Amino acid sequence: MEYDLDSGAHSTYSLHYHLILTTKYRRGVLTEERTQFIHEVISGFTDNYGVELTNLDGEDDHVHILFRAKPTTGLVKFINTVKGATARRIRNEYADELKTEPWGDSFWNDSYCLISTGQVSLDVLKQYVENQRE
């Protein structure tokens, strides 16, 4: 099997992650349009963190974000930026539709799930996501 490796000045690496975010109280407010909007928001700042977004999909109450990172990426800072920026932008863009939801100032659940994935499992995850769309 051939691996897709990245390299830095003194290192070779392949860092792939699977991030899962759930909406506050698992409210089913994520439509396909909103999920695409989240993808666009995240794509706007990934370069700042040395991250490459490889896939984003989800259902009405959660999103799966697959990304590649550099060894120097501050994962917690990146995740906090993802949660904060997407929550702000969704609340601004869809304010009229979401104002009836009784969840206070939060859009996302306070916790998150971050899983490191190898290239083999990443390919399996991508294939699974593609098969779910059919």
Secondary structure, 3 states (H helix, E strand, C coil): CCCCCEECCCCEECEEEEEEEEEHHHCCCCCHHHHHHHHHHHHCCHHHHCEEEEEEEEECCEEEEEEEECCCCCHHHHHHHHHHHHHHHHHHHCHHHHCCCCCCCCCECCCCEEEEECHHHHHHHHHHHHHHHC
